[in-house]
């Protein structure tokens, strides 16, 4: 087995705990300040909007596409080249869910008025939350959906469905992707392309996803607090959660600082970081508990330092081999997985650090606060029955 450290190594991690505690606290505070005052760059998953991926068959400059879409009012920074020059792929991101819908609604109503008369539409409602859907309540005799689709043929791609209510139709209008495709085809004649993927999220759905993503992270931390309190001891639980919060917050701060986008995959990455860091923390916690039973007369600080040194080789081996795999995704996985891989890479690095310098030293602090913690979290404290002889707990005898 490959050994990263010589057996019996003794590095004084606990002796430097105050220095690293101050460094960690400062870094987390900076990350929190960035989150509050700068804010993440939310993707369309959380804000609502449309993302259209285009693939050309030949070389096209991003400036040509930006120039073509200026007629739609699309800003230049909404168009980005992805996947490298050899793929000729571009992404158009528009974070306003209602972008271009006013003109689309007006064109649809005008076409229906010409086909069925100016008073045919009794009332209408345009819903960007469900895509570009126009709900129409009309006057007169029932009209077949096919007739309405024929009236909207000039819009290209409209789909009509009968609603449950009388004289009501759902009209699915061609979305923003169709407009983008039409404009680029007209401006860049002779350059063939296809629309590879279209993602649209309504503003309400995006807001709900953002709220649920944040709740999922804090709910996970809360459940971990309970688990560690049951599995180990009350003095261990807060340190584990602080360690995980530290890893997540610093990763978020770096993403804000470098302008990376936050989307649903980022939430998945943060939850993955929590799981990875917790696994490393549990290994060290288990060794600390084992050494507490083995060396009862040693002080806690010495026991923790010994336990960290004993598991350090395992920590470095696990982190190193995992990083090798993740770095392959980061540098060769392409733009689709690049941000996810970057978040995991940062999480592994900070997770290995925080397990040693945040989670483990925190036991010393919370050992002193244990009487107060027992009052607050008394239901969480593990019940250990005394031995028949009354000379300690059954756990001590094992």
N, C-alpha and C positions, 0 to 999 in steps of 0.2 A: 504493500500500500504506500502511495506517495505521501511523504510527510512534509508539511509546509513549515513546521517548527521542530526544533530539537526537543525531545522529551525532557520534562522537568524545567522548562522555561518559566521564568517568573518576572513578568512585566508589571510594574506598579500602576495598574489602571485606576484603582480606587484613590490613590494618592493625588491624582490629577483631576479628580471628579469636579471640583469647584470651578476650575478653569474651563473645562469642557461644558459644564452646566451653564456657565455664563455665555459661552459661545453659542450653544444651542438655543438658549432663551433669546438671545439677540437675533439670531437668524429667523426664529419662528415669529418674533415680533415684527421684523421687517417684512416677512411674507404676509402676515396678517394686515399690515399697513398697505401693502400692494393690493391685497384682495379688496380692502374697503375703499381705498382712495383712487386706485387705478382701475381695478376690476378686471375680471377675466374677459378674454375675447370669445364670447359665446358663439358657438356654431349655430347653424340653422336648426339643429336638433332641439335647441333650447330657446331660440328666439322666434322660430317660425321663418319660413321663406322657401326659396327654391334653389336647388343646385342641379346644374345641367352639365354632364360630361360629354365632350365632343372629341371625336377621333378622326383626324385627317389622314388621307392616304399619301400625302406628300408634305414637304417642308412648308410651314406657314409661320410667319412671325406673329408673336403675341400682339404686337402693335396693330397689325392688320385687323385682327378680330376686335380689339378694343375700338378701333376707328369705325368698324362696321356697326358696332352696337351703340355708338353714341347717338344714333337716331332714335333709339329706344329710351335714351336717358340713363343708360347703364354706365356707372362710373368705371374708370380705367382699372382701379384696384380690385374690381369684382371679377376680373378675368385673369386667370393664372395658368401658366404652363406646368404640367405635371408629368412625371414618368420619364423624363429625359428626352433628348432630341430625337432619339431613334423611334419613339412611340408616337410623336405628333399629337399628344393628348392635351386637352385644355379643359379647365373647369370654370364655369360661370356661376358665381355665387351671388344671390340677391337676397338679402336678409329681411326685406320688407315683404311680408306675406301678401299685401294688397297691391304690390307693384304691377302697374299696367292693367289692373282689373277695371278701373273706371272706364277706359276707352273700350275695353272688351265688352263690358255690360252695355254701353251706349250703342255699339255696333250691332249687338244681338237684338236689342229692342227696336232699333231702326229697321233691321231686316224683317222682324216679325210684324212691325207696323205696315211695311210695304206689302207683305204677303196676305195678312188677314184684316187689315184696316187699322186706322189710328186709335180706335177705341176698343180694340180686341183685348188688350192687356188691362185687366181690372186692377191688379196689384202685383208687385214683384219684390223679390228679396234676393240679393246677391250674397253668397256665403263663401268667404275666402277660407274659412276654417275647414271646410270639406272639399277644398280644391276650388276651382273656378266653377261653382255650381249656381245656376240661376233658377230660383223657384218662381214659377209664373202661375198666377190665378187669372183665368181668362173668361170673357163673356161669350154667350152664345152656345151653340151646339158642341158636343164633344168633338175633339180633333184628334186624329190618329198621330202617334209619335213620328211615323214616317213622313207625314206631311210637314211637320215642324222641322225635321231634319233637312228636308228638301229646301225649306225656306232659309235655313241657315247654312246652305251649302257653300256660300261665299266665304264663310269664316274658316271652313276646312276642319273636319274632324269633330264636329259637335255631335253629341249623343243625347237622345231624348228618352225619358222614362216616365211612365204614368205614375202619378202619386196616389196615395190612398184616398185623399179628398177629391170631391167632384171638381171637374174643370180645373185641375191642377197638374202641372207638369214639372218634372225635374230636368233641367237642361245642363248637361255637362259640357261646358265650353272648352275649346282648345286652350290649353294653358300657355304659360310663358315660354315653355320649351318650343312650342310651335312657332311663336313669334320670333324667337332667337334663330331658329332654323331657317325661317323664311328670309329674315334680314341678311344673314350670313350668305345664304345661297345667292341672293341678289347682288351683294357687294363683292363677293369673292368668286365670281363665275369661273368655272373651269377647275376649281379645286374641290374635289369630292370629299365628303365627310359624312359621318353617321353620328346620331345621338346614341351614345352607349348606355347612359343611365340618367334618369331623372328622379330626384328626391324632392318631395314637397311636404312641408310640415306647417300646419296652421298655428297661429299665435297662441291659442289656448292650449293646444296639445304641447307646444314647445315649452310654455310656462309650467305646465304640469310635470313634464319630464324633468325640468331643472329642479323643481321642488322635490320630486320623488328621488332624484339622484342624490341631493344633499341629505335628505332624510335617511336614505339607505346607508350612507357613510356613517352618520351619527348613531343610527340604530345598531349598526355592526359594532361600533366602539362600545356602546352600552352593553350589548350581549357579551362581548369579550370581557368587560369588567366583571360581570356576574360569573362567567365561566372561570376566570383565573381566581376569583375569590373562593369559589367552591373547590377548584382543582388544587390550589396551593394554600394561600393564606390571604387575609385581608391586606396585609402589608405589601403583598406582591401585586395586587390588582391595579391600583392607580398608576404605578410605574409602567406596567404593560400598556395601558391606554395612553399615557403621556408619550411613550415611545412611538406608538402608531400614529398618534396625532402629529407628532414631530415630523415623521416621515412624509405623511400626506401633505402637511402644510408647506413644507420646504419645497416639495415637488411642484405643488400648485404655484408657489411664489416664483420659482424658476420659469415655469411655463408662462406666467403673466409677464415676467421681465423680458423674455425673448419673443413675446408676441405670438405664442402658439395658440391654436384654437381649442376651445373646450367643447367636446361633443359627448355623445353617449359612450363611445369607446374609451374616452378619458375616464369616465366614472368606472368602467370596467377595469381600467388600468389601476386606478386608486384602490379599488377593492382587492385587486390581485396583490398590490403592494402590502396591504394590511395583512393578507393571509400569509405572504412570504415572511414578513418581518415577525409576525406572531409565532410562526414555526421556530424561527431562530431564538426568539425570546424564551419560548417554552423549554427548549433544550437546555439553555443556561439555567433557567429557574429550577429545572429538575435536578441538575447537578448541584446547585446550591442547597436544595432541600436534602439531597442525599448526603452531602458533606456535613450538613448540620447534625444529622443523625450519627454520622461516623466520628466527627470530632466535636464533641459537645462542649469542650472547655475552650475552644478557640473563639475569639471575638468575631462578630458578624462581618466586619470589614475585611478581615484576613480570609475568612471563608469565601466571601464573594470574589475576592481577587484570585484566590486559588482556583475557584470554579471557572472563572473566565479564562484563565490560562489553560486549564485542562480541556476546555471546549474550543479554544481559539483555532486550533488546527482544523477542526471540523467546520467551523464557521467560514474560514478562508477557503477551504476546499469546496464547500457548497456554493458560496458566493462566486468563486472563480469559475467553476464549471457552468453555473447558470448564466453568468455574464457572457461567456463564450458563445452560447446559443443565442442569447438576446442581441448581442452585437452583430451577429450574422443577419438577423432580421432588420436591425437598425440601418446597416450599410448596404444591404443587398435586397431587402424586402420591398423596396419601392415606397412611393408616397402614401399608399393606402394604409400601411401598417407602421410607417415611420414614427409618427407621434406616439403611438401606443408603445412601441419598442423603446423610445426615448424615456417615456415615463417609467417603464419597468426598470430600465438601466439605472436611472436616478434612484428609484425606490430600493433596489438591491444595495447600492452603495450606502445610502443613508440608513437603510435598515440594519446593515451590519454594524455601522457606527453607533446607532442609537441603542441597539441591544446591549452594547458594552458600556457606553458612556451615559445613557439615559435610563434605561429600564433597570439595570442591575444596581447602580448606585442609589436609585430611588428607594430601594428597600430600606436603606439606612434611615432615610428621612421618615418614611411612613411607619417604620417600627416604633419611632417615638410618638407618632400620631395614632398608633393602633388603638389605644383606649377610646379616643374620640371616634375613630372609624367604626369601632365595634358598636357604639351607640347608634350611629347613623345607619350602618349596614348590618345590623344584628341578624336579620333574617337570612343574610347571605353567608354568615359564618358557618363553616362545616362543623357538624356535631360529632364529637369524638367521645365515645363512652369510656369511663375509667375502668381500670383492670380490677378484678375481684380483690386483689391485695390492697388496692387503694394507693399503690406506689407509682402512680403516673398514668399515662394514657395507653390505650392499646396500640396507638400509632408509635409511641416511644419504644414499645417492647418488640415491634416487628423488625 
